[in-house]
Amino acid sequence: MARFIIRRLFQMVGVVVVLSLLLFLWLKALPGGTVSALLGERATPANREALTRALGLDQPIWVQYAKFVQRAANGEFGASTAVLPGRDAFEIFLTRLPATIELSVGALLIALVLAIPLGYLAAKRRNSAWDSGLVILSLIGVAVPVFFLAFVLKYQLAVEHNIFPVSGRQDPGLNCTRVTNFFVLDGLLTRELDCSADALKHLVLPAVTLATIPFAVIFRIARASVLDVLDEDYVRTAEAKGLTARVIRARHVMRNALLPVVTTIGLQVGGLLAGAVLTESVFNFPGLGSAMYQSFSNKDFPVLQVLILASAGIYVVVNLLVDISYAVIDPRVRTR
């Protein structure tokens, strides 16, 4: 197991290095170069020359790349020019990260809690009205654009019927205590349960919106996987031995059917980060997605750099955890 994890860690480092190189080359290819991109309208011959020396852009390209990696490792990306002007880009990332984690975890939990049981139910009742209805529901989840669903839910449940808040993460009038910047967790830690409840209420609509595509994909994979497993000889043998339905479901069906589902969950993390850009923008949810949109629209390259690297890092780490869980479920994977 340890050898498997070490091998995956080396692969993860390789991915991050390649991405950092691509990001470095992208910055070099910007119109006017990195200096013009960072200074924008403030560019003058004097401060261009000063920034060129500070960034080491007058040195050989391999030295420039080494300095770029060193600054990235130290979190030195420069100051924001548009998202929060003058504020350190890495600090903006740390401030916005908890919101996106809360949103992504909430969306993924909704998707998993619904998709896996419903996938099993649809497979057990194949070709029934239940099966057909759930398959149609999953197709709708994939077909409906995230931004359209976000506007529909916001208008119907927030604006029209006032069931949920229209936007934001929490009512600022509550004056809640900040500990970790995870608003739901902070309310629990400080025993300000009204703050946790309010944060959860603000989280519902964005999380449901973001969960639709992961739900649809995981449901389809779970259904297909359970159908395959139900046709295996070992399941029929277990039934012939007289084992209870509960034992067969837990020990023989779901344990084997979850293998492709676990892989799919890891792949959906990238989709959650991409969907968060639209979802956070519609609900004015101050996370990484909205910061990505603002920095890209306004050419805030310091913030854009840290968000690109951080998003890739999060994606790689999550997939490492998925690989480890896959190896725990199926020990044969460790030898591959």
N, C-alpha and C positions, 0 to 999 in steps of 0.2 A: 504493500500500500504506500509506504514511504517513497519507494522508487517511482511509483506512478505519479505521486504528487510533485516530486522534484522534476520529473520530465515535463509535466504540465506547467510548472513555474518557469522553466527555461523557455517553453513555447510562448508563455505570456510576456516575458521580457522581450523576446524577439518581436512580437507584434507591436509593443509599445515603442521599441526602437525604430521600427520601420515607419510607424505613424509619425513619430517626431521628425524623422528625416523628410517625409512628405510635407509636413507642416512647414518645416524650415525652407524647403524648396519653393513652396507656395508663397511664403513671405518674400523670398528673393525675387519671385516673378511678378510681384505686385507693381502696377504702374508707378514709376518713380522710385521703386525700391521700398525697403522697410522703413527707412527714415521718413520719406514723404507720407507713407501710410500712417505712421505714428504721430507725426507733427501736424499733418493736415494743413489747414490754412495758416497755422502759426509758423510754417517753415520759412526761415530766413537763412542766408548763407552762414551766418555765425552759429545759430543753434543747430543747423544741419551738420556742420562740421563737428560741433561738440558732441552731438548724439552719435555721429558716425564713429568717433573715437571711443565713446562710452560703451557702445555695443560691439566694438572690435571689428567693424565692417571694413576697415582698411587693412585687415590681415588676410592671410590665405583662407580659402573657403572651409578647409577642414578645421582650422582654428576657430572660425566663426561658428561652425556647427557645434564644436565642443563647448564653446561659451554659451551657445543657445541652450544646450542640454543642461549645463551647469545652472544657468539662471532658472530654467524650468524646474529643476530638482529642488532649488531653493525657494520656489514660488515667486520669483522676481519677473513678473510679466509687464510691469509698468502701471501707469495710472489710467483709469477709464477716461474716455473722451466723450461718451454719450450716455451710457447706462446710468452711471452716477459720476458725473465729471469730477476729476481730481482724486477720486477714491481708488485705492489699490485694487487692481483687477483680481488678484487672488483672494483678497478679503471679500470682494463681491461674491465670488464663487462660494466661499465658506458660509456667507450669510444666506445665499439662495439655496444651497444644497439641501438643508433639512426639509424645505417645502416640497421639493421634487421627490425626495425619498418618501415623505408621508403620502404624497399623491400616488406615486408608483406602487408602493406597498399596498395602499388601499385598493387600487385598481386591480392589482394582481391577486389579492385575497378574494375580491369579489369574483373575478374570473375563475379562480381555482375552486372556490366553494360551490359555484354553480356548474362549471363545465364538467368536472370529473364525475360527480354523481349523475348528472343528466346524460353524460356520454355513456355511462354504464347502463342506465335505465333504457336509453334508446337502443343499445345493442341487445339487451336482454329481450326487448319487445320489438325486434326488427320487423319492418314492414307493417307495423301497427299505426294507428292514428297518432299515438304518442311519438313514435319514431319520425313519422313524416312531419309532424308539427315542429318538433325540436330541430330537425334538419333545416326546415324553412326559416326558423328563427335564427339559426346560425348563419344562414346565407344573408339574411337581412343585416345581421351584425357586421358582416364583412362589406356588404354593398353600400351601406349608408355612410357617407363621409363623416369623419369625426367632427369637423367644424359645423356641419349642418345639424347633427344630433345635439351638439353643444348649444347652438342657438335655440333649437326647439325646446330642449329641457329647461334652459334658462328662462325662456319666455313663458312657458306653460306653468312651471313649478315655482319660479322665483318672482317673475314680474306679474303674471296674471293671477296666481292663487296665493302668492306670498308664503309658500310652505318652507322654502329654503332661501338662504341669503343670495343676493344677486351676484356678489363678487367678493374677493378678498379671502384671507385665511381666518380672520377672527375679528370680532367687533372691537374696535380700538377703545370704546368707552368702558370696557371691562377692567382696564388697567391690570392685566394679568402679569404675573411674575415670570421672567424669562430665565431659564436655567440652561437648556440645551438647544433652544430654538426649534425643537420639535413641539409644536404647540399642544398637541394632544397629550404627549408624555409630560410636558412641563406642568400641565394642570393636575396630573396624577401625582407627580412628585411633590408639588407644593400643596396638595389637597384642595386646590381650587377647582372643584369638579364642574362648576359652571363654565369655567374657561375650557376644560376638556370637551364638555358637551357642545359648546359654541363652535370650537374648532372642528369637531366631528360634523356638525351641521353644515359648516362651510365646505367641508371636504366631500360631502355626498355627491353632489351633482358633477363636479370635475372627475371624481373617481369612477362613477358610473359611466360617464362619457368615455373615459380612457380605457375602461375595462371591456368595451364591446368587441373590439377586434381580437384581443387575446382570448376572450371567452369563446368566440366563434371558432378560432383556430384550435384551441386546446380541446374544445368539445368534439370537433371533427376527428382529431387525432385519437382522442380517448375512445370514441365510438368505434372507429376502424380497428384500433388495437384490441379492444375487448372482443370484437367480432372474430378477429384472427385467433385469439387465445381460446375462445369458447369452442372452436373447431379442432383444437389440439387433442391428441390421444390421451394425454395425461389428465385432462379435465374429465373426459368420459370415464377414464379408469377410476378417478376419485369418486365420481358419481356412482359407479358400479360397486365400489367398496362400501357405499352407504354413508359417506361423510356428509355432515350437515351442509346446507347451502351457505351458511355463514363461514364455515371453515374453507370451503371450496372458493368462495368469493375472495377471502382475505389472503389465503396461502397460495392458491394456484392461479386465480384469474387476475386480481388487481396487482399482485407483486410483479407479474410478468408484463401485464398491460401497461404499467406505469413507465417502463423503460423509454419508449419513444415520447411519452408525455413529458418526462423530465427534460429531455433534450429540447423539446418544443418550448418549454418554459424559459430556458436560457436564451433561445433565439428571440423570444417575445420581448426581452428586456430592451433590445434595440428599438423595437417598435414602440415601446412605452416612452422612451426618450424622444423619439421623433414625434409621437402623438402629443406629448406634453407641450411642444411648441405651440400648437394650435389651441389645445385645451386651456393652457394657462393664459394665453392671450385673450380668449373669449371671456373667461371668468375672472380676469385680472388677478390671477393667482401668482404671487411673486416668487417664482421658482427659476430653475435653470432654463426651462423652455422659453419663458418670456424674456429672460436676459439674452438668450441666444438670438431670438427674433429682433430685439432692440439693437444688439451689437452688430448683427448682420445688416440691418436696414440702415444704420447710421455709421457704418464702417468703423466701429469701435474695435480695432484689431487687438489691443491688449486683452480685453475681455473675451474676444472671440478665440484667441489662442488658448487661454486657460480652459474655456468651456469645451473646445474640441478635444484637447488632451484628456481632460477630466472625464468626459463622456465615454471616450474610448477606454480609459482606465477602468471605469465602472463596469462597462460592458465586458471587458476581459476578466475582471475579478468575478463577476457573477457567473460567467461561463466556466471559470475554474471551479467554483463551488458546485455548479451543475455536473461537471465531469466527476468530481469527487463523490457526489451523491449517487451518480450513475454507477460508479465503481462499487459503492456500498451495496446497492441493490443487486447488481450483477457482477460478482467477483471475476468473471471471465474477462471483463473489460480491462482489468489491471495488467493482463499479459499482452495486450495488443499494442 
